[in-house]
C-alpha cells in the first residue's frame, strides 16, 4: 500500500508563507518523480513543482516564490511557499510516479490565501 501523507496547509494572508510536506511510504519500486500539483475549484489540476531525473520544474506562476526540496533518504518532499497570493488558493496534492510509471496521489491539503 502506497501512502502519501501531506501536511502544512492552512489559511494565510496574502504575502504570507507556508511549508508543505509530503512523506511517501509503501513504494515497492524506485521513485521516478515526486512533486506537487494543485487544483482550485472549477479549474484543472496543474503542476506546481516536480523533480524528475534531478531536474526541478516550476510552474511559471510560482517561480521565484516557491521552492521545492526533497529528502531523498526518507522520501519526503517539501514545498516552501512564500509571498503567497490569493490565486495560490487551491488543494495541493502530493504526487509520486514510480519506476513503473504508476501515479500516486496524496489526499490533498488545502491552502487558502486571503486578500
C-alpha positions as CSV (number, residue, x, y, z in Angstrom):
1,X,0.0,0.0,0.0
2,X,1.4,3.3,-1.1
3,X,0.6,6.2,1.2
4,X,1.4,9.9,0.7
5,X,0.9,11.9,3.8
6,X,0.6,15.6,3.3
7,X,0.7,18.4,5.9
8,X,1.3,22.1,6.2
9,X,-1.7,23.6,4.5
10,X,-3.8,26.3,6.1
11,X,-5.1,29.8,5.9
12,X,-2.8,32.7,5.5
13,X,-3.0,36.3,4.4
14,X,-1.5,37.4,1.1
15,X,2.2,37.8,1.4
16,X,2.5,35.1,4.0
17,X,4.3,31.8,3.8
18,X,3.5,28.1,4.2
19,X,5.6,25.0,4.0
20,X,4.0,21.8,2.7
21,X,5.4,18.4,3.4
22,X,4.7,15.0,1.9
23,X,6.0,11.8,3.2
24,X,5.8,8.8,0.9
25,X,5.7,5.2,2.1
26,X,5.0,1.8,0.8
27,X,6.6,2.2,-2.5
28,X,7.8,-1.1,-3.9
29,X,9.8,0.3,-6.7
30,X,12.1,3.3,-7.1
31,X,10.6,6.7,-7.4
32,X,10.7,8.2,-10.9
33,X,9.5,11.6,-9.8
34,X,7.9,13.5,-6.9
35,X,6.2,16.7,-6.9
36,X,3.2,18.9,-6.1
37,X,0.1,19.7,-8.1
38,X,-2.8,22.0,-7.2
39,X,-6.4,22.2,-8.1
40,X,-8.7,25.1,-7.4
41,X,-12.5,24.9,-7.7
42,X,-13.6,25.0,-11.3
43,X,-10.1,24.7,-12.6
44,X,-8.0,21.9,-13.9
45,X,-5.2,20.3,-11.8
46,X,-1.9,21.9,-12.6
47,X,1.7,21.2,-11.9
48,X,3.3,23.4,-9.3
49,X,6.7,21.8,-8.9
50,X,8.2,18.5,-9.7
51,X,11.6,16.9,-9.6
52,X,12.4,14.3,-12.3
53,X,15.8,13.0,-13.0
54,X,17.4,15.5,-10.7
55,X,15.8,18.4,-12.5
56,X,13.2,20.6,-10.8
57,X,10.5,22.3,-12.8
58,X,8.2,25.0,-11.5
59,X,5.1,26.5,-12.9
60,X,5.6,30.0,-14.3
61,X,3.1,31.3,-11.8
62,X,5.2,30.2,-8.8
63,X,8.7,30.6,-10.0
64,X,10.7,32.8,-7.6
65,X,8.2,32.4,-4.8
66,X,8.0,28.6,-4.2
67,X,10.9,26.4,-3.5
68,X,10.9,22.6,-3.9
69,X,13.1,20.4,-1.9
70,X,13.5,16.7,-1.3
71,X,14.8,14.4,1.4
72,X,15.7,11.5,-0.8
73,X,16.7,9.2,2.0
74,X,13.3,9.4,3.6
75,X,11.1,10.0,0.5
76,X,9.9,13.4,1.8
77,X,9.2,16.3,-0.5
78,X,8.7,19.9,0.7
79,X,7.2,22.9,-0.9
80,X,8.2,26.2,0.7
81,X,5.7,28.8,-0.4
82,X,6.5,32.5,0.1
83,X,4.8,35.7,-1.0
84,X,1.5,33.8,-1.3
85,X,-1.2,35.3,-3.4
86,X,-4.9,34.7,-3.4
87,X,-4.6,33.0,-6.7
88,X,-2.5,30.3,-5.0
89,X,-5.6,29.2,-3.2
90,X,-6.1,25.5,-4.0
91,X,-5.9,22.0,-2.8
92,X,-2.3,21.0,-3.1
93,X,-1.7,17.4,-3.9
94,X,1.5,15.4,-3.5
95,X,2.3,13.2,-6.4
96,X,4.7,10.3,-6.8
97,X,5.4,8.4,-10.0
98,X,7.2,5.1,-9.5
99,X,9.5,3.3,-11.9
100,X,6.6,1.6,-13.5
101,X,5.0,5.0,-14.2
102,X,2.2,4.4,-11.8
103,X,0.9,7.7,-10.5
104,X,0.1,8.0,-6.8
105,X,-1.6,10.9,-5.1
106,X,-2.0,12.2,-1.6
107,X,-5.3,13.2,-0.1
108,X,-4.6,16.9,-0.7
109,X,-4.1,19.7,1.7
110,X,-6.0,23.0,1.5
111,X,-4.1,26.2,1.1
112,X,-6.2,29.3,1.4
113,X,-4.7,32.8,0.9
114,X,-6.9,35.7,1.8
115,X,-6.5,39.2,0.3
